[in-house]
Amino acid sequence: MKYIIVDPEICHGKPVFKGTRIMVWEALDMLKAGESVESIIRSFPSLNKEMIEEALEYAVKVLKAEENVRFT
C-alpha cells in the first residue's frame, strides 16, 4: 500500500492515511453514507482521489483475508 499505514504508535494501530491521523474507516464510512470522493476531499484536504481509491482496495484486501466472518 502506498498511502495507508498501520503503526501502533499512531491512532492505536488503526489503519491511517500516511502522513495524517485520518483513519481509513472515516473515508470508507463517508463513502457508505453516500458522500462523493470530492466531498471527502473537501472535508479532508490532505487526501486525494488515489488515497480514497486505495482505501477501497484495502477494505477488499482485508475482507478477502477473512475466511469466516460472521455477523450476529
Distance bins in CASP14 RR format, pairs under 12 A and 6 or more apart:
PFRMAT RR
TARGET T0000
AUTHOR 0000-0000-0000
RMODE 2
METHOD distances of the structure
MODEL  1
1 15 0 0 0 0 1 0 0 0 0 0 0
1 16 0 0 0 0 0 1 0 0 0 0 0
1 17 0 0 0 0 1 0 0 0 0 0 0
1 18 0 0 0 0 1 0 0 0 0 0 0
1 24 0 0 0 0 1 0 0 0 0 0 0
1 50 0 0 0 0 0 1 0 0 0 0 0
1 51 0 0 0 0 0 1 0 0 0 0 0
1 53 0 0 0 0 0 1 0 0 0 0 0
1 54 1 0 0 1 0 0 0 0 0 0 0
1 55 0 0 0 0 1 0 0 0 0 0 0
1 56 0 0 0 0 0 1 0 0 0 0 0
1 57 1 0 0 1 0 0 0 0 0 0 0
1 58 1 0 0 1 0 0 0 0 0 0 0
1 59 0 0 0 0 0 1 0 0 0 0 0
1 60 0 0 0 0 0 1 0 0 0 0 0
1 61 0 0 0 0 1 0 0 0 0 0 0
1 62 0 0 0 0 0 1 0 0 0 0 0
2 17 0 0 0 0 0 1 0 0 0 0 0
2 18 1 0 0 1 0 0 0 0 0 0 0
2 48 0 0 0 0 0 1 0 0 0 0 0
2 50 1 0 0 1 0 0 0 0 0 0 0
2 51 0 0 0 0 1 0 0 0 0 0 0
2 53 0 0 0 0 0 1 0 0 0 0 0
2 54 1 0 0 1 0 0 0 0 0 0 0
2 55 0 0 0 0 0 1 0 0 0 0 0
2 57 0 0 0 0 0 1 0 0 0 0 0
2 58 0 0 0 0 0 1 0 0 0 0 0
3 15 0 0 0 0 0 1 0 0 0 0 0
3 16 0 0 0 0 1 0 0 0 0 0 0
3 17 1 0 1 0 0 0 0 0 0 0 0
3 18 1 0 1 0 0 0 0 0 0 0 0
3 19 0 0 0 0 1 0 0 0 0 0 0
3 20 0 0 0 0 1 0 0 0 0 0 0
3 22 0 0 0 0 0 1 0 0 0 0 0
3 24 0 0 0 0 1 0 0 0 0 0 0
3 27 0 0 0 0 0 1 0 0 0 0 0
3 46 0 0 0 0 0 1 0 0 0 0 0
3 47 0 0 0 0 1 0 0 0 0 0 0
3 48 0 0 0 0 1 0 0 0 0 0 0
3 49 0 0 0 0 0 1 0 0 0 0 0
3 50 1 0 0 1 0 0 0 0 0 0 0
3 51 1 0 1 0 0 0 0 0 0 0 0
3 52 0 0 0 0 1 0 0 0 0 0 0
3 53 0 0 0 0 1 0 0 0 0 0 0
3 54 1 0 1 0 0 0 0 0 0 0 0
3 55 0 0 0 0 1 0 0 0 0 0 0
3 56 0 0 0 0 0 1 0 0 0 0 0
3 57 0 0 0 0 1 0 0 0 0 0 0
3 58 0 0 0 0 1 0 0 0 0 0 0
4 10 0 0 0 0 0 1 0 0 0 0 0
4 11 0 0 0 0 0 1 0 0 0 0 0
4 13 0 0 0 0 0 1 0 0 0 0 0
4 14 0 0 0 0 0 1 0 0 0 0 0
4 15 1 0 1 0 0 0 0 0 0 0 0
4 16 1 0 0 1 0 0 0 0 0 0 0
4 17 1 0 0 1 0 0 0 0 0 0 0
4 18 1 0 0 1 0 0 0 0 0 0 0
4 19 0 0 0 0 0 1 0 0 0 0 0
4 20 0 0 0 0 0 1 0 0 0 0 0
4 22 0 0 0 0 0 1 0 0 0 0 0
4 23 0 0 0 0 1 0 0 0 0 0 0
4 24 1 0 1 0 0 0 0 0 0 0 0
4 25 0 0 0 0 0 1 0 0 0 0 0
4 27 0 0 0 0 0 1 0 0 0 0 0
4 28 0 0 0 0 0 1 0 0 0 0 0
4 47 0 0 0 0 0 1 0 0 0 0 0
4 50 0 0 0 0 0 1 0 0 0 0 0
4 51 1 0 0 1 0 0 0 0 0 0 0
4 52 0 0 0 0 0 1 0 0 0 0 0
4 53 0 0 0 0 0 1 0 0 0 0 0
4 54 1 0 1 0 0 0 0 0 0 0 0
4 55 1 0 0 1 0 0 0 0 0 0 0
4 56 0 0 0 0 0 1 0 0 0 0 0
4 57 0 0 0 0 1 0 0 0 0 0 0
4 58 1 0 1 0 0 0 0 0 0 0 0
4 59 0 0 0 0 0 1 0 0 0 0 0
4 61 0 0 0 0 1 0 0 0 0 0 0
4 62 0 0 0 0 0 1 0 0 0 0 0
5 11 0 0 0 0 0 1 0 0 0 0 0
5 13 0 0 0 0 1 0 0 0 0 0 0
5 14 0 0 0 0 0 1 0 0 0 0 0
5 15 1 0 0 1 0 0 0 0 0 0 0
5 16 1 0 0 1 0 0 0 0 0 0 0
5 17 1 0 0 1 0 0 0 0 0 0 0
5 18 1 0 1 0 0 0 0 0 0 0 0
5 19 1 0 0 1 0 0 0 0 0 0 0
5 20 0 0 0 0 1 0 0 0 0 0 0
5 21 0 0 0 0 0 1 0 0 0 0 0
5 22 0 0 0 0 0 1 0 0 0 0 0
5 23 0 0 0 0 0 1 0 0 0 0 0
5 24 0 0 0 0 1 0 0 0 0 0 0
5 51 0 0 0 0 0 1 0 0 0 0 0
5 54 0 0 0 0 0 1 0 0 0 0 0
5 58 0 0 0 0 0 1 0 0 0 0 0
6 12 0 0 0 0 0 1 0 0 0 0 0
6 13 1 0 1 0 0 0 0 0 0 0 0
6 14 1 0 0 1 0 0 0 0 0 0 0
6 15 1 0 1 0 0 0 0 0 0 0 0
6 16 1 0 0 1 0 0 0 0 0 0 0
6 17 0 0 0 0 0 1 0 0 0 0 0
6 18 0 0 0 0 0 1 0 0 0 0 0
6 23 0 0 0 0 0 1 0 0 0 0 0
6 24 0 0 0 0 1 0 0 0 0 0 0
6 58 0 0 0 0 1 0 0 0 0 0 0
6 62 0 0 0 0 0 1 0 0 0 0 0
7 13 1 0 0 1 0 0 0 0 0 0 0
7 14 0 0 0 0 1 0 0 0 0 0 0
7 15 0 0 0 0 1 0 0 0 0 0 0
7 16 1 0 0 1 0 0 0 0 0 0 0
7 17 0 0 0 0 0 1 0 0 0 0 0
7 18 0 0 0 0 1 0 0 0 0 0 0
7 19 0 0 0 0 0 1 0 0 0 0 0
7 20 0 0 0 0 0 1 0 0 0 0 0
7 21 0 0 0 0 0 1 0 0 0 0 0
7 23 0 0 0 0 0 1 0 0 0 0 0
8 14 0 0 0 0 1 0 0 0 0 0 0
8 15 0 0 0 0 0 1 0 0 0 0 0
8 16 0 0 0 0 0 1 0 0 0 0 0
9 16 0 0 0 0 0 1 0 0 0 0 0
9 21 0 0 0 0 0 1 0 0 0 0 0
10 16 1 0 1 0 0 0 0 0 0 0 0
10 17 0 0 0 0 0 1 0 0 0 0 0
10 18 0 0 0 0 1 0 0 0 0 0 0
10 19 0 0 0 0 1 0 0 0 0 0 0
10 20 0 0 0 0 1 0 0 0 0 0 0
10 21 1 0 0 1 0 0 0 0 0 0 0
10 22 0 0 0 0 0 1 0 0 0 0 0
10 23 0 0 0 0 1 0 0 0 0 0 0
10 24 0 0 0 0 0 1 0 0 0 0 0
11 17 0 0 0 0 0 1 0 0 0 0 0
11 19 0 0 0 0 0 1 0 0 0 0 0
11 20 0 0 0 0 1 0 0 0 0 0 0
11 21 1 0 1 0 0 0 0 0 0 0 0
11 22 0 0 0 0 1 0 0 0 0 0 0
11 23 1 0 1 0 0 0 0 0 0 0 0
11 24 0 0 0 0 1 0 0 0 0 0 0
11 25 0 0 0 0 0 1 0 0 0 0 0
11 26 0 0 0 0 0 1 0 0 0 0 0
12 21 0 0 0 0 0 1 0 0 0 0 0
12 23 0 0 0 0 1 0 0 0 0 0 0
13 21 0 0 0 0 0 1 0 0 0 0 0
13 23 0 0 0 0 1 0 0 0 0 0 0
13 24 0 0 0 0 0 1 0 0 0 0 0
13 25 0 0 0 0 0 1 0 0 0 0 0
14 20 0 0 0 0 0 1 0 0 0 0 0
14 21 0 0 0 0 1 0 0 0 0 0 0
14 22 0 0 0 0 0 1 0 0 0 0 0
14 23 1 0 1 0 0 0 0 0 0 0 0
14 24 1 0 0 1 0 0 0 0 0 0 0
14 25 1 0 0 1 0 0 0 0 0 0 0
14 26 0 0 0 0 1 0 0 0 0 0 0
14 28 0 0 0 0 0 1 0 0 0 0 0
14 58 0 0 0 0 0 1 0 0 0 0 0
15 21 0 0 0 0 0 1 0 0 0 0 0
15 22 0 0 0 0 0 1 0 0 0 0 0
15 23 1 0 0 1 0 0 0 0 0 0 0
15 24 1 0 1 0 0 0 0 0 0 0 0
15 25 1 0 0 1 0 0 0 0 0 0 0
15 26 0 0 0 0 0 1 0 0 0 0 0
15 27 0 0 0 0 0 1 0 0 0 0 0
15 28 0 0 0 0 1 0 0 0 0 0 0
15 51 0 0 0 0 0 1 0 0 0 0 0
15 54 0 0 0 0 0 1 0 0 0 0 0
15 55 0 0 0 0 1 0 0 0 0 0 0
15 57 0 0 0 0 0 1 0 0 0 0 0
15 58 1 0 0 1 0 0 0 0 0 0 0
15 59 0 0 0 0 1 0 0 0 0 0 0
15 61 0 0 0 0 0 1 0 0 0 0 0
15 62 0 0 0 0 1 0 0 0 0 0 0
16 22 1 0 0 1 0 0 0 0 0 0 0
16 23 1 0 1 0 0 0 0 0 0 0 0
16 24 1 0 0 1 0 0 0 0 0 0 0
16 25 0 0 0 0 1 0 0 0 0 0 0
16 26 0 0 0 0 1 0 0 0 0 0 0
16 27 0 0 0 0 0 1 0 0 0 0 0
16 44 0 0 0 0 0 1 0 0 0 0 0
16 46 0 0 0 0 0 1 0 0 0 0 0
16 47 0 0 0 0 0 1 0 0 0 0 0
16 51 0 0 0 0 0 1 0 0 0 0 0
16 54 0 0 0 0 0 1 0 0 0 0 0
16 55 0 0 0 0 0 1 0 0 0 0 0
16 58 0 0 0 0 0 1 0 0 0 0 0
17 23 0 0 0 0 1 0 0 0 0 0 0
17 24 1 0 0 1 0 0 0 0 0 0 0
17 25 0 0 0 0 0 1 0 0 0 0 0
17 26 0 0 0 0 1 0 0 0 0 0 0
17 27 1 0 0 1 0 0 0 0 0 0 0
17 28 0 0 0 0 0 1 0 0 0 0 0
17 40 0 0 0 0 0 1 0 0 0 0 0
17 41 0 0 0 0 0 1 0 0 0 0 0
17 44 0 0 0 0 1 0 0 0 0 0 0
17 45 0 0 0 0 0 1 0 0 0 0 0
17 46 1 0 0 1 0 0 0 0 0 0 0
17 47 1 0 0 1 0 0 0 0 0 0 0
17 48 0 0 0 0 1 0 0 0 0 0 0
17 50 0 0 0 0 0 1 0 0 0 0 0
17 51 1 0 1 0 0 0 0 0 0 0 0
17 52 0 0 0 0 1 0 0 0 0 0 0
17 53 0 0 0 0 0 1 0 0 0 0 0
17 54 0 0 0 0 1 0 0 0 0 0 0
17 55 1 0 0 1 0 0 0 0 0 0 0
17 58 0 0 0 0 0 1 0 0 0 0 0
18 24 0 0 0 0 0 1 0 0 0 0 0
18 46 0 0 0 0 1 0 0 0 0 0 0
18 47 0 0 0 0 0 1 0 0 0 0 0
18 48 0 0 0 0 0 1 0 0 0 0 0
18 50 0 0 0 0 0 1 0 0 0 0 0
18 51 0 0 0 0 1 0 0 0 0 0 0
18 54 0 0 0 0 1 0 0 0 0 0 0
18 55 0 0 0 0 0 1 0 0 0 0 0
19 44 0 0 0 0 0 1 0 0 0 0 0
19 46 1 0 0 1 0 0 0 0 0 0 0
19 47 0 0 0 0 0 1 0 0 0 0 0
19 51 0 0 0 0 0 1 0 0 0 0 0
20 26 0 0 0 0 0 1 0 0 0 0 0
20 27 0 0 0 0 0 1 0 0 0 0 0
20 44 1 0 0 1 0 0 0 0 0 0 0
20 45 0 0 0 0 0 1 0 0 0 0 0
20 46 1 0 1 0 0 0 0 0 0 0 0
20 47 1 0 0 1 0 0 0 0 0 0 0
20 48 0 0 0 0 0 1 0 0 0 0 0
20 51 0 0 0 0 1 0 0 0 0 0 0
21 44 0 0 0 0 0 1 0 0 0 0 0
21 46 0 0 0 0 1 0 0 0 0 0 0
22 28 0 0 0 0 0 1 0 0 0 0 0
22 29 0 0 0 0 0 1 0 0 0 0 0
22 30 0 0 0 0 0 1 0 0 0 0 0
22 40 0 0 0 0 1 0 0 0 0 0 0
22 41 0 0 0 0 0 1 0 0 0 0 0
22 43 0 0 0 0 1 0 0 0 0 0 0
22 44 1 0 1 0 0 0 0 0 0 0 0
22 45 0 0 0 0 0 1 0 0 0 0 0
22 46 1 0 0 1 0 0 0 0 0 0 0
22 47 1 0 0 1 0 0 0 0 0 0 0
22 48 0 0 0 0 0 1 0 0 0 0 0
22 51 0 0 0 0 1 0 0 0 0 0 0
22 52 0 0 0 0 0 1 0 0 0 0 0
22 55 0 0 0 0 1 0 0 0 0 0 0
23 29 0 0 0 0 1 0 0 0 0 0 0
23 30 0 0 0 0 0 1 0 0 0 0 0
23 44 0 0 0 0 0 1 0 0 0 0 0
23 47 0 0 0 0 0 1 0 0 0 0 0
23 55 0 0 0 0 1 0 0 0 0 0 0
23 58 0 0 0 0 0 1 0 0 0 0 0
24 30 0 0 0 0 0 1 0 0 0 0 0
24 31 0 0 0 0 0 1 0 0 0 0 0
24 40 0 0 0 0 0 1 0 0 0 0 0
24 44 0 0 0 0 0 1 0 0 0 0 0
24 47 0 0 0 0 0 1 0 0 0 0 0
24 51 0 0 0 0 1 0 0 0 0 0 0
24 52 0 0 0 0 1 0 0 0 0 0 0
24 53 0 0 0 0 0 1 0 0 0 0 0
24 54 0 0 0 0 1 0 0 0 0 0 0
24 55 1 0 1 0 0 0 0 0 0 0 0
24 56 0 0 0 0 1 0 0 0 0 0 0
24 57 0 0 0 0 0 1 0 0 0 0 0
24 58 1 0 0 1 0 0 0 0 0 0 0
24 59 1 0 0 1 0 0 0 0 0 0 0
24 61 0 0 0 0 0 1 0 0 0 0 0
24 62 0 0 0 0 1 0 0 0 0 0 0
25 31 0 0 0 0 0 1 0 0 0 0 0
25 32 0 0 0 0 1 0 0 0 0 0 0
25 55 0 0 0 0 1 0 0 0 0 0 0
25 58 0 0 0 0 0 1 0 0 0 0 0
25 59 0 0 0 0 1 0 0 0 0 0 0
25 62 0 0 0 0 0 1 0 0 0 0 0
26 32 0 0 0 0 0 1 0 0 0 0 0
26 33 0 0 0 0 0 1 0 0 0 0 0
26 35 0 0 0 0 0 1 0 0 0 0 0
26 40 0 0 0 0 1 0 0 0 0 0 0
26 43 0 0 0 0 1 0 0 0 0 0 0
26 44 1 0 0 1 0 0 0 0 0 0 0
26 47 0 0 0 0 1 0 0 0 0 0 0
26 51 0 0 0 0 0 1 0 0 0 0 0
26 52 0 0 0 0 0 1 0 0 0 0 0
26 55 0 0 0 0 1 0 0 0 0 0 0
27 33 0 0 0 0 0 1 0 0 0 0 0
27 34 0 0 0 0 0 1 0 0 0 0 0
27 35 0 0 0 0 1 0 0 0 0 0 0
27 36 0 0 0 0 0 1 0 0 0 0 0
27 37 0 0 0 0 1 0 0 0 0 0 0
27 39 0 0 0 0 0 1 0 0 0 0 0
27 40 1 0 1 0 0 0 0 0 0 0 0
27 41 0 0 0 0 1 0 0 0 0 0 0
27 43 0 0 0 0 1 0 0 0 0 0 0
27 44 1 0 0 1 0 0 0 0 0 0 0
27 46 0 0 0 0 0 1 0 0 0 0 0
27 47 1 0 0 1 0 0 0 0 0 0 0
27 48 0 0 0 0 0 1 0 0 0 0 0
27 49 0 0 0 0 0 1 0 0 0 0 0
27 50 0 0 0 0 0 1 0 0 0 0 0
27 51 1 0 0 1 0 0 0 0 0 0 0
27 52 1 0 1 0 0 0 0 0 0 0 0
27 53 0 0 0 0 0 1 0 0 0 0 0
27 54 0 0 0 0 1 0 0 0 0 0 0
27 55 1 0 1 0 0 0 0 0 0 0 0
27 56 0 0 0 0 1 0 0 0 0 0 0
27 58 0 0 0 0 0 1 0 0 0 0 0
27 59 0 0 0 0 1 0 0 0 0 0 0
28 34 0 0 0 0 0 1 0 0 0 0 0
28 35 0 0 0 0 0 1 0 0 0 0 0
28 37 0 0 0 0 0 1 0 0 0 0 0
28 40 0 0 0 0 1 0 0 0 0 0 0
28 51 0 0 0 0 0 1 0 0 0 0 0
28 52 0 0 0 0 1 0 0 0 0 0 0
28 53 0 0 0 0 0 1 0 0 0 0 0
28 54 0 0 0 0 0 1 0 0 0 0 0
28 55 1 0 1 0 0 0 0 0 0 0 0
28 56 1 0 0 1 0 0 0 0 0 0 0
28 57 0 0 0 0 0 1 0 0 0 0 0
28 58 0 0 0 0 1 0 0 0 0 0 0
28 59 1 0 1 0 0 0 0 0 0 0 0
28 60 0 0 0 0 0 1 0 0 0 0 0
28 62 0 0 0 0 0 1 0 0 0 0 0
28 63 0 0 0 0 0 1 0 0 0 0 0
29 35 0 0 0 0 1 0 0 0 0 0 0
29 40 0 0 0 0 1 0 0 0 0 0 0
29 43 0 0 0 0 0 1 0 0 0 0 0
29 52 0 0 0 0 0 1 0 0 0 0 0
29 55 0 0 0 0 0 1 0 0 0 0 0
29 59 0 0 0 0 0 1 0 0 0 0 0
30 36 0 0 0 0 1 0 0 0 0 0 0
30 37 0 0 0 0 1 0 0 0 0 0 0
30 38 0 0 0 0 0 1 0 0 0 0 0
30 39 1 0 0 1 0 0 0 0 0 0 0
30 40 1 0 1 0 0 0 0 0 0 0 0
30 41 0 0 0 0 0 1 0 0 0 0 0
30 42 0 0 0 0 0 1 0 0 0 0 0
30 43 1 0 0 1 0 0 0 0 0 0 0
30 44 0 0 0 0 1 0 0 0 0 0 0
30 47 0 0 0 0 0 1 0 0 0 0 0
30 52 0 0 0 0 1 0 0 0 0 0 0
30 55 0 0 0 0 1 0 0 0 0 0 0
30 56 0 0 0 0 0 1 0 0 0 0 0
31 37 1 0 0 1 0 0 0 0 0 0 0
31 38 0 0 0 0 0 1 0 0 0 0 0
31 39 0 0 0 0 1 0 0 0 0 0 0
31 40 1 0 0 1 0 0 0 0 0 0 0
31 41 0 0 0 0 0 1 0 0 0 0 0
31 43 0 0 0 0 0 1 0 0 0 0 0
31 47 0 0 0 0 0 1 0 0 0 0 0
31 52 1 0 0 1 0 0 0 0 0 0 0
31 53 0 0 0 0 0 1 0 0 0 0 0
31 55 0 0 0 0 1 0 0 0 0 0 0
31 56 1 0 0 1 0 0 0 0 0 0 0
31 59 0 0 0 0 1 0 0 0 0 0 0
32 40 0 0 0 0 0 1 0 0 0 0 0
32 55 0 0 0 0 0 1 0 0 0 0 0
32 56 0 0 0 0 0 1 0 0 0 0 0
32 59 0 0 0 0 0 1 0 0 0 0 0
33 39 0 0 0 0 1 0 0 0 0 0 0
33 40 0 0 0 0 0 1 0 0 0 0 0
33 43 0 0 0 0 0 1 0 0 0 0 0
34 40 0 0 0 0 1 0 0 0 0 0 0
35 41 0 0 0 0 1 0 0 0 0 0 0
35 42 0 0 0 0 1 0 0 0 0 0 0
35 43 1 0 0 1 0 0 0 0 0 0 0
35 44 0 0 0 0 0 1 0 0 0 0 0
35 52 0 0 0 0 0 1 0 0 0 0 0
36 42 0 0 0 0 1 0 0 0 0 0 0
36 43 0 0 0 0 0 1 0 0 0 0 0
36 49 0 0 0 0 0 1 0 0 0 0 0
36 52 0 0 0 0 1 0 0 0 0 0 0
37 43 0 0 0 0 0 1 0 0 0 0 0
37 44 0 0 0 0 0 1 0 0 0 0 0
37 47 0 0 0 0 1 0 0 0 0 0 0
37 48 0 0 0 0 1 0 0 0 0 0 0
37 49 1 0 1 0 0 0 0 0 0 0 0
37 50 0 0 0 0 0 1 0 0 0 0 0
37 51 0 0 0 0 1 0 0 0 0 0 0
37 52 1 0 1 0 0 0 0 0 0 0 0
37 53 0 0 0 0 1 0 0 0 0 0 0
37 54 0 0 0 0 0 1 0 0 0 0 0
37 55 0 0 0 0 0 1 0 0 0 0 0
37 56 0 0 0 0 0 1 0 0 0 0 0
38 44 0 0 0 0 0 1 0 0 0 0 0
38 45 0 0 0 0 0 1 0 0 0 0 0
38 47 0 0 0 0 0 1 0 0 0 0 0
38 48 0 0 0 0 0 1 0 0 0 0 0
38 49 0 0 0 0 1 0 0 0 0 0 0
38 52 0 0 0 0 1 0 0 0 0 0 0
39 45 0 0 0 0 0 1 0 0 0 0 0
39 47 0 0 0 0 0 1 0 0 0 0 0
39 49 0 0 0 0 0 1 0 0 0 0 0
39 52 0 0 0 0 0 1 0 0 0 0 0
40 46 0 0 0 0 0 1 0 0 0 0 0
40 47 1 0 0 1 0 0 0 0 0 0 0
40 48 0 0 0 0 1 0 0 0 0 0 0
40 49 0 0 0 0 1 0 0 0 0 0 0
40 51 0 0 0 0 1 0 0 0 0 0 0
40 52 1 0 1 0 0 0 0 0 0 0 0
40 53 0 0 0 0 0 1 0 0 0 0 0
40 55 0 0 0 0 1 0 0 0 0 0 0
40 56 0 0 0 0 0 1 0 0 0 0 0
41 47 1 0 1 0 0 0 0 0 0 0 0
41 48 1 0 0 1 0 0 0 0 0 0 0
41 49 1 0 0 1 0 0 0 0 0 0 0
41 50 0 0 0 0 0 1 0 0 0 0 0
41 51 0 0 0 0 1 0 0 0 0 0 0
41 52 1 0 0 1 0 0 0 0 0 0 0
41 53 0 0 0 0 0 1 0 0 0 0 0
42 48 0 0 0 0 0 1 0 0 0 0 0
43 52 0 0 0 0 0 1 0 0 0 0 0
44 51 0 0 0 0 1 0 0 0 0 0 0
44 52 0 0 0 0 1 0 0 0 0 0 0
44 55 0 0 0 0 0 1 0 0 0 0 0
45 51 0 0 0 0 0 1 0 0 0 0 0
46 52 0 0 0 0 0 1 0 0 0 0 0
47 53 0 0 0 0 0 1 0 0 0 0 0
47 54 0 0 0 0 0 1 0 0 0 0 0
47 55 0 0 0 0 1 0 0 0 0 0 0
48 54 0 0 0 0 1 0 0 0 0 0 0
48 55 0 0 0 0 0 1 0 0 0 0 0
49 55 0 0 0 0 0 1 0 0 0 0 0
49 56 0 0 0 0 0 1 0 0 0 0 0
50 56 0 0 0 0 0 1 0 0 0 0 0
50 57 0 0 0 0 0 1 0 0 0 0 0
51 57 0 0 0 0 0 1 0 0 0 0 0
51 58 0 0 0 0 0 1 0 0 0 0 0
52 58 0 0 0 0 0 1 0 0 0 0 0
52 59 0 0 0 0 0 1 0 0 0 0 0
53 59 0 0 0 0 0 1 0 0 0 0 0
53 60 0 0 0 0 0 1 0 0 0 0 0
54 60 0 0 0 0 0 1 0 0 0 0 0
54 61 0 0 0 0 1 0 0 0 0 0 0
55 61 0 0 0 0 0 1 0 0 0 0 0
55 62 0 0 0 0 0 1 0 0 0 0 0
56 62 0 0 0 0 0 1 0 0 0 0 0
56 63 0 0 0 0 0 1 0 0 0 0 0
57 63 0 0 0 0 0 1 0 0 0 0 0
57 64 0 0 0 0 0 1 0 0 0 0 0
58 64 0 0 0 0 0 1 0 0 0 0 0
58 65 0 0 0 0 0 1 0 0 0 0 0
59 65 0 0 0 0 0 1 0 0 0 0 0
59 66 0 0 0 0 0 1 0 0 0 0 0
60 66 0 0 0 0 0 1 0 0 0 0 0
62 69 0 0 0 0 1 0 0 0 0 0 0
63 69 1 0 0 1 0 0 0 0 0 0 0
END
